[in-house]
């Protein structure tokens, strides 16, 4: 069964925070509001993402929860397309070379942000250290500019591929926390995932001053922002500007009431703008509704899509490792199988690099981690007769692993 992709403009364009503000309530309920916009770039020069996370916008429960708009730029730099494709046949454990990678974060106060300006989905924010301008022309198309003094400048343009939008999914039964110890129902937890652009065309550039890199840590630890030695070496040699054109991109917009440490996920996206196809896996801790795989592809000149639900989806980590920085186990290889309605999808994802997104300042995030994943994927979609409808080999992909962790490693 296939359907043409459609999307309501009102589903995702505007920020939800201004409309949710009157009903959030006080205390932990108000502090558990999160709104997340995620713009990914999968280009040879930059493979990473720009993330905007509005958390606890009213600043409630300040002793345990951060408040404000967190802007994240994280990814791997350099012309690594050949090395990525060569890694398709290499054992996952061989992908150990340190990448030229950056993780940069800046937290704006909510009061410094103007939401839905200059239009729905837009954002203007500025303080003494940074400014950002986000413009949305509909749910699928966006432009972002970030300027952090003379240290970092980013310009990004996203254009979603028509007909690929995935229908939003919400769940208000997110009632399982770590080891089943907590209940999201106590706070009326609800989460909505909206993916209007599972595959997009993206153009942009990032310029980084070598002085910024020297001021950052060399790896994740007590400080949220860091730059690896490999990236410092490139910047020192004069390579401080990276550009991309007509690259594959991805965009999603999520929001709801959910205490962050209970808000785990295992998430993967494989966009291919050249073939106008993508596979997107969503899994959220404690949810059956938010466990599914969307696939979109071109067939007979028309855009098609299908959603495999939780009962038709099998996910396993065929290779994994204990990560000393995250303090938990993470995948090196994912294998995914899904079969329903005369369609069968098989996918293998190799994680080549991981970028920890860690913040230790507040209790609510100290025992929680997000691991940004840089990898490649092979996947095949076939019909009941075994005819291949869409396929990819060595396709650059992204994703995240995130969940509660009991142990918080001591930084080295």
BELRA-V571225 format. One line per field, one symbol per residue. ss: DSSP state (2 for helix, 1 for strand, 0 for the rest). psi: psi as a letter, one per 30 degrees, with the letter a starting at -180 (. if undefined). burial: 1 if it has 16 or more other ideal C-beta (glycine too) atoms within 10 Angstrom, else 0. Layout:
ss: ???
psi: ???
burial: ???
This chain:
ss: 0010000022200000222222200022222011111111110001111111111000000000000111111111100022222222200222000000111111110222111000000011110000111111000011111111000111111111000001111110000002220002222001111111111111111111022222201000000001102222222200001111111111111111100222001111111100001111111100000011111111100111111102221111111111100001111111111111001111111111111110000022220111111111111111100001111111111111111100000000
psi: kllkklkkefefelkfeeffefgealbeeefgkkkkkjjkkilefkjblkkjjjkhffhlhfffklkajkkkjkaklligeeeeeffegkkeffifkkljlkjkkkjkkefgkjkhkglkflkkkkafflkkkkkkilffklkkkkjibgekkkkkkkjkkkgfkkklklkghigkakggfljfffghkkkkkkififklkklalkkkkfeeeffllflkbekeklkleeeeeeefgfigkkllkhlklkkljllajjkefghlljkkkikjfefhllkkkkkkkgkeehjlkkkklkkhgkkllkkklefgkkkkjfkllkjfefglklkekkkkkkklhgkkkkkkkkjelkjkjkkfekeffehklkjkkkalkklkklafggkkellkkhkkllakkklkkekjkkk.
burial: 0100101000011111100100011001111111111111111111111111111111011001111111111111110100010010000100100011111111110101101110011111100001111111011111110111001111111111101111111011011111000101001010111111111111110101110110010011101111110111011000010101001111111111111111111111111110011111111111101111111111000011111100011010100000101111011111011100001110111111111111100101101111111111111011000000111101111111111110001000
